[in-house]
Amino acid sequence: MYVCVCNAIRECEFRRAARQHAGDAEAVYAALGKTPQCAQCLEDADEMLAEERHGKRRLTLVA
């Protein structure tokens, strides 16, 4: 699944970077060499960031 369509950032890439870098979602984007474009993804990105930092991960089921 893509977290950010504008920058083609996949959820697994974002979560890995979130575990390795401090700061908010925009800082994690910067660590990936990207900047938010339309910013519609930032709310979900912030949620994933909190999940990774607090050890709580939401399961995504794919049919």
C-alpha positions as CSV (number, residue, x, y, z in Angstrom):
1,M,0.0,0.0,0.0
2,Y,1.2,3.5,-0.7
3,V,1.3,6.1,2.1
4,C,2.0,8.9,-0.3
5,V,0.9,8.6,-3.9
6,C,2.6,11.9,-5.0
7,N,6.0,10.6,-3.8
8,A,5.4,6.9,-4.3
9,I,6.3,6.1,-0.7
10,R,5.1,2.6,0.3
11,E,3.9,1.9,3.8
12,C,6.7,-0.5,4.5
13,E,9.3,2.2,3.5
14,F,7.6,4.8,5.7
15,R,7.4,2.5,8.7
16,R,11.0,1.5,8.4
17,A,12.1,5.1,8.2
18,A,9.8,6.0,11.1
19,R,11.6,3.5,13.3
20,Q,15.0,4.9,12.3
21,H,14.5,8.7,12.3
22,A,13.2,11.1,14.9
23,G,10.7,13.9,14.2
24,D,7.2,14.2,12.7
25,A,5.9,12.7,9.5
26,E,7.5,15.5,7.4
27,A,10.9,14.7,9.0
28,V,10.5,11.1,8.0
29,Y,9.6,12.2,4.5
30,A,12.8,14.3,4.5
31,A,14.8,11.2,5.6
32,L,13.4,9.4,2.6
33,G,14.5,12.4,0.4
34,K,11.0,13.5,-0.2
35,T,8.7,16.4,0.7
36,P,4.9,16.2,1.0
37,Q,3.2,17.5,-2.1
38,C,-0.5,17.7,-1.7
39,A,-0.3,16.8,2.1
40,Q,-3.5,14.6,2.0
41,C,-1.3,11.7,3.3
42,L,0.0,13.5,6.4
43,E,-2.8,12.5,8.8
44,D,-2.4,8.8,7.9
45,A,1.4,9.2,8.0
46,D,1.3,10.7,11.5
47,E,-0.9,7.8,12.6
48,M,1.6,5.2,11.3
49,L,4.4,7.1,12.9
50,A,2.7,7.0,16.3
51,E,2.0,3.3,15.8
52,E,5.7,2.5,15.0
53,R,7.0,4.6,17.8
54,H,4.7,3.2,20.4
55,G,4.9,-0.4,19.3
56,K,1.3,-0.6,18.2
57,R,0.8,-1.7,14.7
58,R,-2.5,-1.7,12.8
59,L,-3.0,-4.9,10.8
60,T,-4.0,-4.5,7.1
61,L,-5.8,-7.4,5.6
62,V,-5.6,-7.9,1.9
63,A,-8.1,-10.1,0.1
